[in-house]
Amino acid sequence: MATGAILASFYNSVGLRLFEVCQFLERDGQLMILLVFEHLEQDLSDLIERLPKSGMSPITIQRLSRELLTGVDFLHSHRIIHRDLKPQNLLVSAQGHLKIADFGLAKTYNSEMKLTSVVVTLWYRAPEVLLIQPYNSSVDLWSAACIIFEMFNRKALFPGTSEKNQLDRIFELTGRPTDQQWPKTISVAREHFPHRLPKRPRDFCPNLCEFSDDLLNQMLSYDINMRPSALVCLQHDYFTQEPL
């Protein structure tokens, strides 16, 4: 599929709705594709920063979380990892709908693909990426969980200042990995991090309800094999209950 067709498919189905492919032009021997997109007033980061002290309403968080995971599910069903989900890359329309943007680090994945560890903004980066381990589409679920938490708490869950500090903040929630879980292929020793027992997301944000706490706890699993897919997340009780 041509690059233009891929972008059109992404934007049309995931978020930034493609209004029109205006024209194919040839200039100086190069083909140019002119696209016109919907103008969106703000990103999710702007929206969170402008929230009143009461924060975002539970119904709005539930709806935006559903829209985010629906977009992630679409990407993953087409074998695309976004690899840079963060509030700044989620645009919010005047009607309050969330739209996934910025596919600069997106990649089609398969069993033979080579993955770089220089992906995902630090605060939303999964532990397996920080530890330079093999990863898969679940890195997007980790980032999505951090974003959903931020909508509840109005500030980042893991605002690390360095990769080591980021890991330490993550271990405050997940607990320090066991000897068996710690990768043998990195130079950083497990003992460089203090012993920590696992906690719940609700320990970091009392505003989380029982259902949102359980959903985020699953999505923020240290073990990538324990994280649910976006489709499974959408079937969680948090989304099947009546609007909060």
PASEBA-1860 file (N, C-alpha, C; in nm, 3 decimals):
! residues 244
1> MATGAILA> 0.085/-0.119/0.000/0.000/0.000/0.000/0.088/0.124/0.000 ~ 0.058/0.222/-0.082/0.137/0.344/-0.090/0.126/0.422/0.040 ~ 0.229/0.503/0.066/0.230/0.581/0.190/0.106/0.668/0.203 ~ 0.069/0.736/0.094/-0.050/0.820/0.099/-0.175/0.743/0.133 ~ -0.187/0.621/0.079/-0.303/0.539/0.108/-0.305/0.494/0.252 ~ -0.185/0.463/0.305/-0.176/0.423/0.447/-0.221/0.538/0.535 ~ -0.169/0.658/0.510/-0.207/0.774/0.590/-0.356/0.801/0.580 ~ -0.409/0.790/0.459/-0.552/0.814/0.442/-0.634/0.714/0.522
9> SFYNSVGL> -0.590/0.587/0.519/-0.661/0.483/0.594/-0.655/0.511/0.743 ~ -0.534/0.547/0.795/-0.519/0.576/0.936/-0.611/0.691/0.977 ~ -0.596/0.801/0.908/-0.664/0.922/0.950/-0.815/0.910/0.934 ~ -0.856/0.838/0.832/-1.000/0.826/0.809/-1.067/0.740/0.914 ~ -0.997/0.636/0.959/-1.060/0.539/1.049/-1.025/0.560/1.194 ~ -0.907/0.616/1.222/-0.862/0.626/1.360/-0.895/0.759/1.423 ~ -0.882/0.865/1.350/-0.902/0.991/1.420/-0.906/1.110/1.329 ~ -0.789/1.155/1.283/-0.783/1.274/1.202/-0.853/1.248/1.069
17> RLFEVCQF> -0.981/1.276/1.064/-1.063/1.236/0.950/-1.019/1.309/0.824 ~ -0.994/1.231/0.718/-0.950/1.286/0.592/-1.069/1.342/0.517 ~ -1.073/1.474/0.499/-1.185/1.534/0.430/-1.174/1.520/0.279 ~ -1.055/1.537/0.226/-1.044/1.536/0.082/-0.899/1.524/0.040 ~ -0.874/1.439/-0.059/-0.745/1.441/-0.126/-0.759/1.542/-0.237 ~ -0.699/1.658/-0.216/-0.727/1.770/-0.306/-0.679/1.743/-0.447 ~ -0.550/1.708/-0.457/-0.493/1.708/-0.590/-0.358/1.640/-0.587 ~ -0.324/1.574/-0.695/-0.190/1.522/-0.713/-0.116/1.619/-0.805
25> LERDGQLM> -0.006/1.676/-0.757/0.069/1.773/-0.835/0.210/1.722/-0.860 ~ 0.266/1.761/-0.971/0.406/1.729/-0.999/0.483/1.859/-1.005 ~ 0.584/1.872/-0.922/0.663/1.993/-0.916/0.811/1.956/-0.911 ~ 0.886/2.010/-1.004/1.030/1.982/-1.012/1.056/1.832/-1.019 ~ 0.969/1.762/-1.091/0.988/1.619/-1.111/0.947/1.533/-0.995 ~ 0.889/1.594/-0.890/0.846/1.518/-0.772/0.695/1.524/-0.757 ~ 0.638/1.411/-0.717/0.494/1.403/-0.697/0.457/1.461/-0.562 ~ 0.360/1.550/-0.559/0.313/1.610/-0.434/0.167/1.574/-0.413
33> ILLVFEHL> 0.133/1.534/-0.290/-0.005/1.504/-0.255/-0.052/1.608/-0.154 ~ -0.153/1.685/-0.188/-0.205/1.787/-0.100/-0.329/1.734/-0.029 ~ -0.326/1.737/0.103/-0.436/1.687/0.183/-0.493/1.799/0.269 ~ -0.623/1.797/0.287/-0.688/1.894/0.374/-0.748/1.819/0.492 ~ -0.712/1.862/0.614/-0.759/1.793/0.733/-0.847/1.885/0.818 ~ -0.923/1.823/0.901/-1.003/1.895/0.998/-0.913/1.975/1.092 ~ -0.954/2.098/1.124/-0.881/2.178/1.221/-0.930/2.144/1.361 ~ -0.836/2.109/1.448/-0.870/2.074/1.586/-0.805/2.174/1.681
41> EQDLSDLI> -0.884/2.222/1.775/-0.844/2.336/1.856/-0.740/2.306/1.962 ~ -0.735/2.184/2.012/-0.647/2.157/2.125/-0.611/2.009/2.129 ~ -0.507/1.979/2.207/-0.476/1.839/2.234/-0.518/1.807/2.377 ~ -0.506/1.680/2.412/-0.552/1.636/2.544/-0.471/1.700/2.655 ~ -0.344/1.726/2.630/-0.260/1.792/2.731/-0.314/1.932/2.762 ~ -0.351/2.006/2.656/-0.409/2.139/2.677/-0.538/2.128/2.759 ~ -0.621/2.031/2.724/-0.749/2.014/2.792/-0.729/1.985/2.940 ~ -0.633/1.898/2.972/-0.607/1.864/3.112/-0.554/1.984/3.189
49> ERLPKSGM> -0.465/2.061/3.126/-0.408/2.178/3.193/-0.514/2.283/3.225 ~ -0.618/2.292/3.144/-0.721/2.395/3.162/-0.839/2.348/3.247 ~ -0.828/2.227/3.301/-0.938/2.176/3.382/-0.956/2.258/3.509 ~ -1.079/2.273/3.556/-1.100/2.337/3.686/-1.050/2.248/3.799 ~ -1.052/2.299/3.921/-1.003/2.220/4.034/-1.080/2.091/4.054 ~ -1.205/2.091/4.011/-1.287/1.970/4.025/-1.244/1.861/3.928 ~ -1.160/1.896/3.829/-1.110/1.797/3.735/-1.207/1.763/3.624 ~ -1.175/1.658/3.551/-1.258/1.612/3.440/-1.370/1.524/3.493
57> SPITIQRL> -1.488/1.536/3.437/-1.601/1.457/3.486/-1.578/1.309/3.457 ~ -1.624/1.220/3.545/-1.607/1.076/3.523/-1.666/1.029/3.390 ~ -1.778/1.087/3.349/-1.839/1.046/3.222/-1.748/1.082/3.105 ~ -1.687/1.200/3.110/-1.597/1.243/3.003/-1.473/1.153/2.997 ~ -1.418/1.119/3.113/-1.301/1.030/3.116/-1.338/0.894/3.056 ~ -1.453/0.844/3.093/-1.497/0.714/3.042/-1.510/0.719/2.889 ~ -1.570/0.826/2.838/-1.592/0.837/2.693/-1.460/0.854/2.618 ~ -1.373/0.943/2.666/-1.245/0.964/2.599/-1.157/0.840/2.605
65> SRELLTGV> -1.163/0.768/2.717/-1.086/0.643/2.729/-1.135/0.540/2.629 ~ -1.265/0.532/2.612/-1.321/0.439/2.515/-1.277/0.476/2.373 ~ -1.280/0.605/2.341/-1.239/0.648/2.207/-1.091/0.620/2.184 ~ -1.008/0.643/2.286/-0.865/0.614/2.274/-0.841/0.466/2.247 ~ -0.903/0.380/2.326/-0.880/0.236/2.311/-0.943/0.182/2.183 ~ -1.051/0.243/2.136/-1.109/0.203/2.008/-1.011/0.234/1.895 ~ -0.946/0.351/1.900/-0.846/0.384/1.800/-0.726/0.291/1.806 ~ -0.679/0.260/1.927/-0.566/0.169/1.944/-0.602/0.030/1.892
73> DFLHSHRI> -0.723/-0.016/1.919/-0.767/-0.146/1.870/-0.766/-0.149/1.717 ~ -0.812/-0.040/1.654/-0.810/-0.034/1.508/-0.667/-0.047/1.456 ~ -0.575/0.028/1.515/-0.436/0.021/1.472/-0.381/-0.119/1.486 ~ -0.401/-0.179/1.602/-0.344/-0.311/1.627/-0.408/-0.418/1.539 ~ -0.535/-0.403/1.507/-0.600/-0.500/1.418/-0.543/-0.493/1.277 ~ -0.476/-0.381/1.245/-0.410/-0.366/1.116/-0.258/-0.376/1.130 ~ -0.213/-0.435/1.243/-0.071/-0.461/1.269/0.013/-0.334/1.274 ~ -0.045/-0.228/1.329/0.028/-0.102/1.344/0.047/-0.072/1.493
81> IHRDLKPQ> 0.173/-0.047/1.532/0.202/0.003/1.666/0.225/0.154/1.654 ~ 0.157/0.233/1.736/0.175/0.377/1.729/0.310/0.418/1.785 ~ 0.345/0.367/1.902/0.474/0.384/1.967/0.503/0.525/2.018 ~ 0.405/0.612/2.020/0.427/0.744/2.081/0.296/0.804/2.130 ~ 0.216/0.722/2.197/0.092/0.773/2.253/0.123/0.858/2.376 ~ 0.071/0.979/2.376/0.085/1.072/2.489/-0.023/1.178/2.472 ~ -0.055/1.253/2.576/-0.163/1.353/2.565/-0.141/1.453/2.452 ~ -0.016/1.487/2.423/0.012/1.586/2.318/-0.019/1.531/2.179
89> NLLVSAQG> -0.026/1.399/2.165/-0.056/1.338/2.035/-0.201/1.291/2.024 ~ -0.284/1.333/2.117/-0.427/1.303/2.113/-0.502/1.435/2.101 ~ -0.561/1.459/1.986/-0.630/1.585/1.961/-0.776/1.574/2.003 ~ -0.831/1.685/2.048/-0.969/1.687/2.095/-1.047/1.791/2.014 ~ -1.155/1.746/1.953/-1.235/1.835/1.869/-1.323/1.926/1.952 ~ -1.384/2.024/1.886/-1.475/2.116/1.955/-1.594/2.042/2.011 ~ -1.627/1.928/1.951/-1.739/1.846/1.999/-1.695/1.752/2.112 ~ -1.566/1.756/2.146/-1.517/1.675/2.258/-1.476/1.535/2.221
97> HLKIADFG> -1.450/1.507/2.093/-1.408/1.374/2.051/-1.256/1.367/2.042 ~ -1.201/1.255/2.086/-1.057/1.234/2.088/-1.011/1.169/1.957 ~ -0.899/1.218/1.904/-0.849/1.170/1.776/-0.699/1.147/1.785 ~ -0.655/1.030/1.747/-0.514/0.994/1.753/-0.438/1.062/1.638 ~ -0.323/1.121/1.671/-0.244/1.192/1.571/-0.096/1.153/1.582 ~ -0.017/1.207/1.490/0.129/1.193/1.487/0.173/1.047/1.477 ~ 0.180/0.999/1.355/0.223/0.862/1.329/0.370/0.855/1.286 ~ 0.450/0.954/1.332/0.590/0.958/1.293/0.670/0.837/1.338
105> LAKTYNSE> 0.632/0.775/1.451/0.703/0.657/1.501/0.624/0.528/1.481 ~ 0.508/0.539/1.415/0.425/0.420/1.394/0.496/0.320/1.305 ~ 0.470/0.192/1.329/0.539/0.088/1.253/0.447/-0.032/1.234 ~ 0.451/-0.087/1.112/0.382/-0.214/1.087/0.468/-0.325/1.146 ~ 0.410/-0.409/1.228/0.492/-0.509/1.294/0.463/-0.650/1.243 ~ 0.568/-0.733/1.246/0.557/-0.874/1.215/0.665/-0.947/1.293 ~ 0.673/-1.077/1.272/0.766/-1.159/1.352/0.911/-1.129/1.321 ~ 0.941/-1.066/1.207/1.079/-1.044/1.167/1.122/-0.898/1.180
113> MKLTSVVV> 1.034/-0.814/1.232/1.065/-0.672/1.237/1.175/-0.643/1.338 ~ 1.253/-0.539/1.311/1.354/-0.492/1.405/1.298/-0.369/1.476 ~ 1.298/-0.374/1.608/1.238/-0.267/1.688/1.346/-0.187/1.757 ~ 1.335/-0.056/1.750/1.429/0.032/1.818/1.376/0.067/1.956 ~ 1.466/0.090/2.051/1.424/0.125/2.186/1.404/0.276/2.202 ~ 1.440/0.354/2.100/1.424/0.499/2.108/1.284/0.535/2.060 ~ 1.185/0.496/2.137/1.045/0.524/2.104/0.971/0.561/2.232 ~ 0.862/0.629/2.216/0.770/0.667/2.323/0.834/0.771/2.416
121> TLWYRAPE> 0.766/0.881/2.434/0.811/0.984/2.528/0.828/0.922/2.666 ~ 0.934/0.963/2.736/0.979/0.896/2.858/0.867/0.865/2.957 ~ 0.780/0.961/2.987/0.679/0.941/3.091/0.577/0.833/3.054 ~ 0.568/0.798/2.927/0.467/0.702/2.881/0.532/0.576/2.824 ~ 0.659/0.558/2.854/0.738/0.447/2.798/0.728/0.324/2.888 ~ 0.697/0.211/2.828/0.680/0.086/2.902/0.814/0.035/2.955 ~ 0.812/-0.042/3.064/0.939/-0.087/3.125/1.023/-0.174/3.032 ~ 0.960/-0.255/2.947/1.038/-0.340/2.857/1.118/-0.256/2.757
129> VLLIQPYN> 1.065/-0.139/2.719/1.139/-0.050/2.629/1.254/0.014/2.703 ~ 1.230/0.057/2.826/1.336/0.117/2.907/1.449/0.018/2.934 ~ 1.413/-0.110/2.945/1.511/-0.214/2.974/1.568/-0.275/2.846 ~ 1.539/-0.215/2.733/1.591/-0.256/2.602/1.562/-0.403/2.575 ~ 1.436/-0.442/2.600/1.391/-0.579/2.577/1.297/-0.584/2.456 ~ 1.276/-0.704/2.400/1.179/-0.715/2.291/1.042/-0.667/2.338 ~ 0.968/-0.602/2.249/0.837/-0.554/2.286/0.740/-0.575/2.171 ~ 0.612/-0.554/2.200/0.509/-0.572/2.098/0.405/-0.461/2.112
137> SSVDLWSA> 0.288/-0.484/2.059/0.185/-0.380/2.059/0.138/-0.340/2.198 ~ 0.173/-0.419/2.300/0.129/-0.386/2.436/0.195/-0.259/2.488 ~ 0.300/-0.209/2.419/0.358/-0.082/2.463/0.255/0.031/2.449 ~ 0.166/0.019/2.350/0.061/0.119/2.334/-0.041/0.112/2.447 ~ -0.065/-0.010/2.499/-0.159/-0.025/2.611/-0.102/0.037/2.738 ~ 0.028/0.022/2.758/0.093/0.086/2.873/0.076/0.237/2.863 ~ 0.108/0.294/2.747/0.096/0.439/2.728/-0.048/0.484/2.748 ~ -0.142/0.408/2.693/-0.284/0.444/2.706/-0.326/0.445/2.852
145> ACIIFEMF> -0.276/0.350/2.931/-0.310/0.345/3.074/-0.256/0.469/3.145 ~ -0.134/0.510/3.111/-0.076/0.630/3.172/-0.161/0.753/3.138 ~ -0.212/0.757/3.015/-0.293/0.870/2.972/-0.428/0.871/3.045 ~ -0.491/0.755/3.056/-0.620/0.746/3.125/-0.602/0.787/3.271 ~ -0.496/0.740/3.334/-0.468/0.779/3.472/-0.455/0.931/3.482 ~ -0.386/0.991/3.386/-0.362/1.136/3.388/-0.493/1.214/3.377 ~ -0.590/1.159/3.305/-0.719/1.227/3.297/-0.787/1.227/3.433 ~ -0.768/1.122/3.511/-0.825/1.116/3.645/-0.751/1.208/3.742
153> NRKALFPG> -0.618/1.207/3.733/-0.536/1.270/3.837/-0.485/1.409/3.800 ~ -0.499/1.448/3.672/-0.457/1.578/3.622/-0.306/1.598/3.623 ~ -0.230/1.493/3.647/-0.085/1.499/3.635/-0.033/1.360/3.602 ~ 0.088/1.355/3.546/0.143/1.229/3.497/0.164/1.129/3.610 ~ 0.146/1.002/3.576/0.166/0.895/3.674/0.313/0.872/3.701 ~ 0.396/0.873/3.596/0.539/0.845/3.610/0.621/0.959/3.549 ~ 0.631/1.075/3.616/0.707/1.187/3.560/0.857/1.174/3.585 ~ 0.919/1.079/3.520/1.060/1.052/3.544/1.151/1.161/3.492
161> TSEKNQLD> 1.269/1.172/3.553/1.368/1.272/3.512/1.481/1.209/3.431 ~ 1.488/1.077/3.430/1.588/1.002/3.353/1.532/0.861/3.334 ~ 1.598/0.782/3.252/1.548/0.646/3.231/1.553/0.564/3.359 ~ 1.660/0.578/3.438/1.670/0.505/3.564/1.562/0.553/3.662 ~ 1.543/0.684/3.671/1.440/0.737/3.759/1.301/0.695/3.712 ~ 1.284/0.688/3.580/1.155/0.644/3.526/1.125/0.501/3.569 ~ 1.224/0.414/3.559/1.206/0.275/3.602/1.173/0.268/3.751 ~ 1.244/0.347/3.832/1.220/0.344/3.975/1.078/0.388/4.007
169> RIFELTGR> 1.027/0.489/3.938/0.889/0.533/3.958/0.790/0.424/3.917 ~ 0.821/0.353/3.809/0.735/0.244/3.766/0.732/0.133/3.871 ~ 0.849/0.102/3.927/0.857/-0.005/4.026/0.783/0.032/4.155 ~ 0.761/0.162/4.179/0.679/0.202/4.293/0.538/0.146/4.280 ~ 0.493/0.128/4.156/0.360/0.072/4.132/0.365/-0.079/4.112 ~ 0.452/-0.125/4.023/0.453/-0.267/3.987/0.529/-0.353/4.086 ~ 0.610/-0.289/4.170/0.702/-0.364/4.254/0.830/-0.391/4.177 ~ 0.941/-0.405/4.249/1.067/-0.436/4.181/1.059/-0.577/4.124
177> PTDQQWPK> 1.098/-0.596/3.999/1.092/-0.731/3.939/1.174/-0.832/4.018 ~ 1.136/-0.956/4.008/1.211/-1.064/4.072/1.338/-1.093/3.993 ~ 1.425/-1.176/4.049/1.547/-1.217/3.978/1.511/-1.284/3.845 ~ 1.405/-1.364/3.846/1.364/-1.434/3.725/1.311/-1.338/3.619 ~ 1.248/-1.229/3.662/1.192/-1.132/3.568/1.296/-1.035/3.516 ~ 1.404/-1.015/3.590/1.502/-0.915/3.550/1.581/-0.962/3.428 ~ 1.592/-0.880/3.324/1.664/-0.922/3.203/1.813/-0.942/3.230 ~ 1.868/-1.046/3.169/2.009/-1.078/3.190/2.100/-1.008/3.090
185> TISVAREH> 2.041/-0.940/2.993/2.119/-0.886/2.883/2.153/-0.738/2.900 ~ 2.123/-0.680/3.016/2.151/-0.538/3.036/2.254/-0.520/3.146 ~ 2.323/-0.406/3.143/2.430/-0.382/3.239/2.379/-0.330/3.373 ~ 2.257/-0.276/3.374/2.201/-0.224/3.498/2.158/-0.339/3.588 ~ 2.205/-0.340/3.710/2.174/-0.448/3.804/2.041/-0.420/3.874 ~ 1.968/-0.527/3.902/1.841/-0.516/3.973/1.861/-0.451/4.110 ~ 1.977/-0.476/4.172/2.004/-0.426/4.306/2.024/-0.274/4.309 ~ 2.034/-0.212/4.191/2.046/-0.066/4.187/1.913/0.003/4.221
193> FPHRLPKR> 1.807/-0.077/4.229/1.675/-0.023/4.262/1.632/-0.077/4.398 ~ 1.572/0.006/4.481/1.530/-0.041/4.615/1.418/-0.144/4.604 ~ 1.412/-0.229/4.703/1.305/-0.329/4.706/1.170/-0.259/4.723 ~ 1.076/-0.296/4.638/0.942/-0.237/4.644/0.838/-0.346/4.624 ~ 0.729/-0.336/4.698/0.616/-0.428/4.681/0.514/-0.366/4.587 ~ 0.438/-0.449/4.514/0.338/-0.395/4.421/0.230/-0.314/4.492 ~ 0.183/-0.211/4.424/0.070/-0.131/4.471/-0.039/-0.130/4.364 ~ -0.145/-0.059/4.393/-0.254/-0.044/4.298/-0.255/0.099/4.244
201> PRDFCPNL> -0.304/0.119/4.122/-0.317/0.257/4.071/-0.394/0.348/4.165 ~ -0.492/0.290/4.235/-0.574/0.370/4.327/-0.493/0.426/4.442 ~ -0.379/0.362/4.474/-0.292/0.414/4.579/-0.229/0.547/4.538 ~ -0.224/0.572/4.408/-0.164/0.696/4.356/-0.271/0.799/4.319 ~ -0.396/0.753/4.312/-0.505/0.845/4.277/-0.634/0.793/4.339 ~ -0.674/0.846/4.454/-0.797/0.799/4.520/-0.924/0.822/4.437 ~ -0.914/0.906/4.332/-1.032/0.933/4.250/-1.073/0.814/4.164 ~ -0.985/0.716/4.152/-1.018/0.599/4.070/-1.127/0.517/4.137
209> CEFSDDLL> -1.225/0.477/4.057/-1.328/0.389/4.109/-1.278/0.245/4.105 ~ -1.356/0.153/4.156/-1.318/0.012/4.157/-1.289/-0.040/4.018 ~ -1.372/-0.001/3.920/-1.359/-0.054/3.785/-1.237/0.006/3.714 ~ -1.217/0.137/3.724/-1.102/0.199/3.658/-0.971/0.153/3.721 ~ -0.971/0.133/3.851/-0.852/0.083/3.920/-0.815/-0.056/3.867 ~ -0.914/-0.142/3.849/-0.887/-0.278/3.801/-0.838/-0.275/3.656 ~ -0.900/-0.193/3.573/-0.859/-0.184/3.432/-0.715/-0.136/3.422 ~ -0.681/-0.027/3.491/-0.546/0.028/3.483/-0.445/-0.068/3.544
217> NQMLSYDI> -0.483/-0.139/3.647/-0.392/-0.235/3.709/-0.352/-0.344/3.609 ~ -0.446/-0.387/3.527/-0.416/-0.487/3.424/-0.330/-0.429/3.313 ~ -0.365/-0.308/3.268/-0.292/-0.246/3.158/-0.149/-0.210/3.197 ~ -0.125/-0.185/3.328/0.007/-0.145/3.376/0.083/-0.263/3.435 ~ 0.057/-0.381/3.385/0.131/-0.499/3.430/0.275/-0.493/3.379 ~ 0.370/-0.526/3.466/0.511/-0.531/3.424/0.531/-0.637/3.317 ~ 0.461/-0.748/3.329/0.471/-0.859/3.233/0.386/-0.826/3.111 ~ 0.448/-0.812/2.995/0.374/-0.774/2.875/0.269/-0.878/2.837
225> NMRPSALV> 0.291/-1.003/2.877/0.196/-1.108/2.844/0.070/-1.102/2.930 ~ 0.075/-1.023/3.036/-0.040/-1.010/3.125/-0.127/-0.890/3.088 ~ -0.076/-0.803/3.004/-0.155/-0.685/2.964/-0.264/-0.727/2.865 ~ -0.388/-0.684/2.887/-0.495/-0.717/2.793/-0.481/-0.638/2.664 ~ -0.538/-0.690/2.557/-0.541/-0.617/2.431/-0.639/-0.501/2.443 ~ -0.634/-0.409/2.348/-0.727/-0.297/2.348/-0.870/-0.346/2.338 ~ -0.894/-0.451/2.258/-1.028/-0.505/2.243/-1.079/-0.562/2.374 ~ -0.994/-0.634/2.447/-1.033/-0.690/2.577/-1.060/-0.576/2.675
233> CLQHDYFT> -0.978/-0.472/2.670/-1.000/-0.357/2.759/-1.138/-0.295/2.737 ~ -1.180/-0.288/2.611/-1.309/-0.227/2.579/-1.426/-0.310/2.632 ~ -1.400/-0.436/2.664/-1.503/-0.523/2.718/-1.501/-0.527/2.871 ~ -1.411/-0.449/2.930/-1.399/-0.446/3.076/-1.522/-0.382/3.139 ~ -1.547/-0.417/3.265/-1.663/-0.363/3.337/-1.664/-0.211/3.342 ~ -1.546/-0.150/3.335/-1.540/-0.004/3.338/-1.620/0.058/3.223 ~ -1.623/-0.011/3.109/-1.694/0.041/2.993/-1.833/-0.019/2.976 ~ -1.857/-0.134/3.035/-1.988/-0.199/3.018/-2.089/-0.153/3.123
241> QEPL> -2.041/-0.091/3.231/-2.134/-0.039/3.330/-2.208/0.082/3.274 ~ -2.312/0.122/3.341/-2.383/0.242/3.302/-2.288/0.362/3.316 ~ -2.308/0.468/3.237/-2.223/0.587/3.252/-2.218/0.633/3.398 ~ -2.098/0.664/3.443/-2.080/0.699/3.584/-2.151/0.829/3.618
END
